[in-house]
Amino acid sequence: MHHTPRPRGESPAPSQRPSHVIRKGKRSEAVAREKTGCWSCRIRRKKCHGKEPGKDDCSDCLRLGIQCLGWGEKRPEWLKKSVEEKREQIKMDLLARNMIKGQRKGGLSSPNGTLDDSESPPPSLPAVYGGPASPYSRSHGYSRHPGAYPTPPSTLFGTAPPLPGQNGMVLPHATRMESPEPMLGGLSSDSSSTTAVDKTSPGLPMLAYPNQYFPPPVHSTSSTRTSSSAHGDAVPGSGATQYDRVHLEAVASGTALKSEPPTMAWGHRQADKLLQNISDNGSDSGMEEISLEKSKSESKARAPPKPEPTEMSLATYRSIASNKLDEEQWRWLTHYDKEVLPMQFLLHGPETRQLMLNVALASEPPSAMLCLAAVHHYQLHPNYTPTARDKYWVSAVTSLSEGVRSPQDALTALHLVSVSLFSGCQPEWAPFVNMARNWCQSAFPGTDGNAFRRALIGADPLTQFVSKTTLWMDIFGAISTQTVPRFLSWYRALMKPKGVDINGVELDAIGMDKLMGCDNEVMLAFAEIAALDAWKLEQPTSWSNFLLVDMATRISKELLDSARPVMPPRAAAGVSDEVFMRKQMSAVFRASAKIYLHTVVSGYRPAVPEIQLAVAETIACLKAINTEKKPYDRSLVLPLFIAGVMTDDPVQRKFIEGRLSNIKDLSVGNCAQVLALMRRVWQKRETDGGEVSWRETMKDMNMSLLFV
């Protein structure tokens, strides 16, 4: 196709420029708009330099690794109503890969780009389908505009046609998916499985599914539900909600708000300052593209040295860092060490404590830890004036305004998630989970789960801890928001079933059970079920559920119906009580995952026999756990909630209600909110009859809970 010749003095032809070098472009206001460029460049308001020789895509799209939307003088019909969304998708993709200068890669975009689900087009057609045998290959009439092929999550087997969008990544509705797009990859039951790779992008594989499991083409947006809630408009790509705006000087001054904010609403105003800073930092027009090599070198340059945790008492820490913290800060750090840390990381031992204190020693000051200690104290003593809480909150949030650039920054974000949890999930937790996700994705680029495993094994203790905690939050956050876990392809390599030793401990495992009491394969089951739940949400109301049942059966067979006993045997000689307790807790998670899976397949119907059996199994496993020594139920919030919300049996309800009500210091954490949500679902089901969605009920109650 003819296009305007490039004037003299501009960058060399694409064929003369290395593919990994990214041109520094002028601000878009100063760039002449081409009428004949590709639609990707035109909707981005960037100058298009024409097709790469021998290819159909433009050179700019190829070097950036984004989808080229095609050519033409008139805007295609399919693009007319989705320009803003396409621009936002491209922006989020570049931002996630740290290829935009002038804005940090936090993954939280401007509110101006927010779209309601009602405005979102259907999921886009795969850019490339795998293999000549695929019925959806380019030779079978592939077109560039978004198509109507619903793409199911993993069936756990086989090779496949790749899933779409930019760089082969899924690009569903902006408000229904965590940002950036989830890293989906195929998992095979045999060594012959391969993953299709987009050669034009920097190593981002595309999801493959077995052709025989693909449903026929469907085009419908009727299943898209409106996700706006009483919280406000959704932040595109984050799953979070828009907060009330805070006065700029409140955070800039580093002090607490002058007037006491209402209870349970204080963090909304404060946290949004961070989002506002990102939004005000510049739009598309104010950004310059940078090279991949530069972004990698910058990441390496700011990589922190590996910490070496040392066994020391808090008094020893104070003697070493006597001039780092003032008296007030030491009081709060002592409170964190003695009261908060054992509650925050229930299953962790002295290694985690030393790790946290080493980080605190290196921070000036450790504002997130101090804020968490103040929140804990305030939740137990509501008459306490929360000056310290607000002050340290502002300091911690402000420390992340330049981006999450190190494991220490990611740990700060995770501490702020704990602040949300300790306050009943107010302020919102999702932006800080996203910050940790973004760091994890930049620290371990690519979607190869085996490469991630090797890198994680060789990482320092802090990086390992932060990474595993982020994966945990990613999966459980996806359950709360009904979205696909971002690192799904990693989980399929990290957590797929392996052999076990004589004590039933998995070989070559990353040990997620040590983090929160849930075996690797059960964690993978939760991730796969969450992906299945999100996929089901996008299907039209008239679709057949045959594929859904088939995929659910595969998940159940491979991950939940294990040959291992549901309850572990009594602790044998040489097996510690801690290991035995973790296996008991994992049995609870496994049984509750069955409830979740059957609910996805059958709906919110407690009378379904499979749901009733899974609820009974979960309760039996819960009864086997002794909570007198430790409040283990704090780590079992999700199983308790799933079992409770999906039963109509009065005896079972009373048991679950009692376990949640009897948790010590119920005002600290989200257990009280979980209990209130569960009771509201019971009430609605008894009053209205029929199915009651706990997510819709949660939205009606102005809640956004993370079940950890």
N, C-alpha and C positions, 0 to 999 in steps of 0.2 A: 504494500500500500504506500502511496506517495505521502511524504511528510516534509515539512519545512526543513531546508538544509540548515546545518549547524553553522552559525557565524564563526568567523575567525576568532581566535583567541580563547575559545572555550576548551573544555577538557578534551583529550584525545578520544578517538573512536573507541567504542566498547571493546573491539577485538584487540586493541593495543593496550588495554588497561587490565592489570591482574584482577581476577574475579574476586579476590578477598579485600581489595581496596575500595573503600567507599568514598565517593566524591563529597567534599564539603560544599554544599550548595548555598546559594544566597537565600536570604529570607524570602518567603514566598511572595511578599508584597512586591518585591523588586524583580521577580522572575516573570518574563513574558509568558502569557498563557498560550499554549498550543491548541489549536482547534482540531488538530488531526492526531494528537497523541493518544496513547492507550487510556482506557477509562480509569485504571488504577491511579495513574499519575494525575489525571484531570480532577478526580474527586479529592485527591490529596493536595491539589493546588500546586503541583510541582511540574517543572518543565520535563517533557518526555523527549528522550533522545532517539526514539525510534526502535525498530526491531533489531535484536541481536542477529548478526549474520547467520543464516541457516536455521533460525528458530522462529517460532510464532510469537514468542513473548518479547516484550521490550527489554532493552538492556538494563534499565533502571530497576525493573521488577526482579530481574534475574540476580543482580548483584546484591539487592536487599533481601532476597529470599522470600518475596511475597507473591501472592497470586496475581497474575496479570488478567484483568477483567475483559480484555479484548479491545477491539477497535471499531470505529464507525463514527460518522459525522453526527448522527442523532443519538441521543441517549436512549438505550434500550428500555422497553416497557418495564422489564423486571428490575431495572436499576432506579427508576424514577422515584419510588417510594422508600428506597433503602440507602440513599446516598450517605446520610449521616451515620447510619449504622456501619456501612462498609468502611467509611473513613475512621470510625472509632475502632473497628476491628483491626485494621491495619496499624493504627497508632498503638493499640495495646500490644500487638505482636512485636512491633519494633521496640517498644518500651520494655517488654519482658526480656528481650535479648540485649538490652543495654545499648541499643543502636541509635538512640536519640540524644542529642546533646542539649543541655539546658533544662532538662527535667529529670528528676530521679526516677529510678525504675520501680517505684512503689506499687505500680499496678492500680492506683486509684485515680480515676480520670475526673475531668471537670464535670460538674453537674450539668453544664450546658449540653453535654453529650448524652444525657440520660434519655432512655427510651422506655416507654411503657411496653409491656408484653404485647399489648394490642396492636402496636405499630411494627412489631418485629416480623420479618418475613420468615418462611419456613427454613429449616436447616439447609445449608448450601450443598450443592452437588459435589461429590468428590472430584478433585482436580485431576487425579490420575487413578485408574483402577489397575490392580495388579494382575499381570499375566495375560497371555493371549487367550486363555480359556475363559476369562471372565466375561460374563454376559453384559457387563457394563463398561467394557473397554472403550478407548477412543474410537476404535473402528466401528463401534455400534452406535454412532450418532451422538457422541459427547458434545455438549454445548457449554459455553462459558457461564451462562447465567445460573443463579441458584436453582437447583432442581428440587425434586420432591421425593427423593429416596430416603426414607427413614433409616437411620443406621443404628442397629442394636449394639449394646455393650457386649463385652466378651462372652462367648460361649465356652471359653476356656480351652478350646481346641482349634487346631488346624491353621492353614494358611488362608489368605484372604484378599478380597479387594480392599484397598486402602481407604481410609476415611479422610475426609475432605478438608477444604478450607485452605488457609494460608500455611505454607510449608507442610502440607499434609496434616495440619492440626484441625481439630473439631472447632467449628465456629457456630454454635447454636445461639439461641436468643440471648441478647446482651444481659438481660437481667436475670437469666436463669443459670448462668455459669460463672464459676469463680474465674478470676482473672490472674494471669493470662490463661489461655486454653489448657485443658488437662492434657498431660502427656500420655496419650493412649498408645499402647503397643500390643501386638498379638502374643498370646501364650499358647504354646503347643504342647501336646502330650507326647510328642516324639521329636527326635532331632532333625527331622526333615522340614520342620516349620521354618519359614523365613519371614522377614519383615521387609516390606517394600520401602525403598528409600528414595526421597526426592533429591535428585542429583543437583538441583538448582539451589537448594537451601543448605545452610551450614550444619549438616549432619542431623537433621530432624527426621526420624522415621515416621512413617504413616501407619495408622492402624490397619490391620488386616483381619478380615473375618472370613469364615468358610462361605463360599458362594452358595452352597446348597441351603444355608440358613437365612439368606437374604429374603425379605418379603418382597412382593411385587411393588412396582412404583406406586406411590400414593402422593397426592398433592392436597394438603389440607392444613389449615391453620386453626381449625375449629377447636383443637384440643388445647390450644395455648390459653392458659388461664392468666388472669390479671394478678400480678404479684405485688402490686402496690398495696401498702398496708397503712395502718394508722401511724406508723413510724414516719412516713413520708416517702418521697421518691427514692427508688433504689439507686445506689451508686453503681454505674455500669461496670460489670465484670467482677465486682467484689462480693456480691451477695449481701453487702452491708446496706444500711439505710442512711439516708441523709440526716444529719444532726441539725439542731438549732445552731445558728451562727454565734460565735463568741466575739466580743470586742477584741480588736487586734492588740490593743495595748495590754490586755490581761495576760496573754502569754508572753508577749515581747518583754514585759517588765520582769517576768520570772517570779511573780508573786501570786498569792491566792486571790480569788475574786473578792472584791470589797464587800459585796453583799452575799449573804449565805444562800447558795442555790437550794432549790427544793430537794428533799430527800430522794435518792435513787435517780436523780436527773443531773447531778453535778458533772459527770464525765462527758455528757453529750456536748455541752458547750465547749468544754476544754479540748476534747479530742478533735473536734472539727477544725480547730485552728490548724492542725497538721494538714488536713484535707484541703483547707482553704489556701494554705501556703502552696500546696502542689498545684491547685487550680490557678492561682494567681501567677504562677511561675512562667506561664507562657502558653500560647496555643500552638497548633500545628505550624502556623505561619512564623513563629519565632524560634523554630528549632532547626538545627543543622544535623545532618546525618554524619556519623563518624565511622571510621573503619573498624572492622571486626578485630583486627590485630591490635588496634589501640585499646579497644575495650578490654581485651584479654590482658594486655600488659598493665593496664590500670588496676584490674582486679588483683593481679599478682603483686603489684607494688604496694597495695594497701592490705594485703593479707597479714593478719596478726601473727606474732610468734607463738609457737605452741606452749601453752602453760604447763607447768609441772606441779600439780597439786602436792602439797606437803601436809602431813598430819600435824596440825597445830590447834591449840585451844583458842577460844575467842580472846582470852586475856593475852595470849602470845601475839595474836594479830594486832591487838590494840597497842602493845608495846612497840611493834614494828612500825605501825602507821599512826602514831600518836598525833602527828600534825596534819593528818589527812582529813579527819572527821572531827567535828565539834562535839560537845557533850550531848546535845540533843540528838545528833545523828547516831552517836554510839548507843544511846538508849534505844532508839528504834531498831538499829541493827541487832542489838541483843535480843529484843523482842522478836524480831524475825527469826533469829537463830533458834530460840527456845520454843516459841509458840507457833510460828507460821510455817517454817520449813517442814516440820513433820506432818503438817496437814496438807501442805501444797504437794509434796512428793511422798505419798504415804508408804510406798513399797521400797523406797530407796534407802540405802545404808549410809555409812560414814563417808564413802567416796564422794557421793553427791554433795554432802554437807561441806566437805573440804573444797570441792569444786566451786560451790556457790560463794564460800568465804574468800577464796582466792580471787574470784571475779570482783567481789566487793572491795577487796584490798586494792585492786588495780583501778577502780572507778573513783571519780572525784565529783560528787559522792555517788554511791549506788542508788540513785533516786528511785528507780522502779522497786527495788527491795524495800526501801524505806517507806514508799507509798503503800506497798502491800501490807507492811506491818501496821501502818496507821489505819488502813482500811479495816484490817482485822480487829484492831482495838475499837474503832468507831462502831462497827457492826455489833460488837458485844456491849458497848456503852454508848447508846444513841445520844445521851446528853452531853457527850464530849464535843467540844467545838473542833470541827475538822480542819483547822488551819494547816496543820502539818500535812494532812492527807492531800489537800488541794495544792499546797506548795510543791510537794514532791511529785504529784501527778503532772503539774505543768512542766516541771524540770525534766521529767522522764520523757514526756511527749515531745518537748522541744529538742531533746537530744537526738531524736530520730528524724528531725525535719530535713536533715541533709541526706537522708537515705540510710538504709540498713546495709552497712558495708563490711561487717565482720561478725564472727560468732557472738561477740559480746553485744553488738547491736541487736542481733536476732534474739539473744536471751532477754534483753530488755523488752522487746516486743512480746515475748512469751510471758514475761512477768506481768505485763499490762493486760494480757489475756486473763491471767490469774486475778488481777485486780477486778476485772469485769466479773469473773466467776464468784469471787468472794462477795461482791456486791449484788448478787442475784442477776448477773448478766446485764447490768447497767453500770457503766456505759457499754456501748456495743463492742463485742469482741472481734467481729469479722475483720475490720481493718488491720488489726494487729496480727491476726492469724495470716492474713495476706502478706504482711511485711516479712514474716518468718518464712512463708512459702517462697517469696521472691528471692530472699537471700539463699535459700536452699537450692533453688533452681540456678542461680548464678554461680554458686560455689561448686555445684556438680552439673555442668552443662551437658546437654544431650538427654536422650531418653533410654539409654542402655542401662537396664537395671543391674546387669552383672558388673558393668563398669562402675556403677554407683556403689555396689557392694564392696568391690575391691578398694575403691577410694575411701569408703567409710571405715573399713577395717584398718586402713593405714592412717587414719586421721587422729588428731589429738583428742583427749577425753572431752573437752568442751564442745568441739565440733560434732563428735559422736552424739553427745547428750542433746544438743540443740537440734540436730538433724532428726533423731528418733522422736523427740517430742513434737517436732513440726509435722512429721508423718502421722502421728497419732491425732493431732489436731486437724489435719487435712481430711482424714477419713471421717472422724466424728462430726466435723463441721459440715461435710457433704451430706451426712444423714440428716442434720438439722435443717439444711437449706434445700434438700432434694436436688442436689447437683452432682456432677461427676467429680470424684476426687481428682485433683490435678495430677498427682504422681501415680496414676493407675498402672502405667507400664512398669514403673519401678517395683511396685508391690508384686506384680506377677513374677518378677525374677527374684525378689528378695524373700518373699513369704510363701512361695508355692511349697507344697508338702515335700519333705525330705525324710531320710531315715532317722531313726531315734536310737539312743543308747539304751542300756539296760534299765535306766531310771525313767525312760520315757521323755528325755530331753532331746530336742531336735538337734541334729548334727548340722554344722555349717550354717547356723542361724544367726540373725542379728539380735535375737533376744528381746522382742517386743513385750514378752510376758514380764520381764524384769522392770519394764517401764510402768505398766499399769495392769498387769495380771491377765493379759490376754495373749494366747498363743499366736504365732505368726500366721498359721493357716486360717485361724478364726478372724484375725484382722483382715486378711485377704478376702475372706468371705464377706465381711462387712463392706469392704471397698467395692467388691463386685455387685453386691446387692444394691448399694447406693447408686452405682452406675446403671443398673437395671431399672431402678426406681425412677431415675432421671430420664432414661430413654422412654419408659412407659408414658411419662408425662407429656412427651412431645408427639405421641401418636394420635391420629384422628379417632373420634368416638366410634367410628364404624369398623375399626380394624379388628382382625381376628387375633385372639390371644394364644393361638397355637404356638407361635414362636416364643412368646413370653414364658409359657409353661415349659417348653423344651429347654430354654436357657436356665430357668430356675432349677429344673431337675438336674442339669449338669453341675450347677453351683453346689447344690445339696449333696450330690453324689461325691464330688471331688473334694469338697472342703468341710462339710458338716457331718455327713454320715461316715465318719472316720472309723477305721477298724479298732481304734483305741477305745477303751471303755469310757462311757460318759463321765463317770466319777472315777478319779484315780484310786489305785489301791492304797491301803494304809502305808504310811511312811515306812520305808524299809531302812535297814541299817545303812548309815552313811548318807542318807538323804535328809537335808535340813528341813526344819519346820517351815522355813520361808519358801523353799521350793515346793513343798507339799501344798502350802496355802495358795501359791500362784497357780498350781494345777487345779485346785478347787475353784478358784475364781475364774479360770479359763473355761471350766465346765459350765459355769453360769453364763458367761458370754456366748459360748457355743449354742446353748439352748435358746438364749434370747435372740440370736441371729436367725434361728429357725422361725421364731415368731415373726421377725421382720420380713423374712423371705416369703412366708405364706401370706402375710398382709399385703405385700407388693402384688402377689399373684391373685389373691381372692378379695382384696379390699378390706376396709375396716369393719370386719364382720366377726365378732367374737364367737359366733355359733359354728363357724367352720371347724370341723373335727380336727384338722391338722393344727390349727391355731390353738385349740383347746389342749391338745396333747403337748404342744411345745410350751405353753404356759405352765402346765402341770410339771413338766420336766424342769423348767427354770426355777419354779418355786421349790421343788425337791432339792435342787443344787444349792439354792440360797439357804435352805434350812440346815445344810451340812456345814455352813461356815459359822464359826464362833466369832462374834463381833465384840466380845467383852475385852479382849486384849487390845485390839486396835479397831477404829471405826472403819472397817473395810467397806461398809456400804457407801462411803463417800466415793470410792472408786467404782462402784457398781450402779451408778445413777442410771445409766442407759438401760441395763437389764431390768432394774426395778421398774423403770418407767414403761418400757415396752410391755413387760408382763402385766403391769397394773392397768395400763390403758386399754389392753386388749382382752380383758376378762369381764364377764358379767356375773361371775360367781361371788356371792357375798362373803364367803369364807376367804377366798383368795384375795379379794379386795381388802379385807380387814388385815390380812397378813402383810400385804405390800404397804398399805397405809401405815401400819405399825412400824415397819422397818424404816420407812422414811421419816416418820414423826419422832422416832427415838434416837436419831442421829444427834450426837453431842454438838452443842453450839450450832443449832439449826439456823440461827440468824446469819451465820457465816457460810457463804456458798449459795448454790442455786437449788438446794434440795427443797426449800420451802416453796419456791416458784414451781418446781417440777410437781410437787404434791398438789399445789393449787390448780395447775393445768390438768392434771389427771382427774381431779374431782370435778372440774368443769366439763370435761369430756363425758364422764359418767352421768352428770346431770343432764346434759344435752341429749344423750342417747336415751335416757329414761323418759325425757319430756317429749322429744320429737320423734323418736324411733328411727330406724334406718341407720345408715353409716354416718359416722362422725369423724372427720379428718382432724387429727390432733394438730397438724400444722395450721389448718385454717382456724382452729380454735385458738391456737397460740397467737396467731395474727390478730384475731378479734380481741384478745386480752392485751394487746400492745406489748407482746413479749418477743424476744429473740433468744432462745435458750441454746446453750451448748451443753450437751449431755455428757460432761466429763467431771 
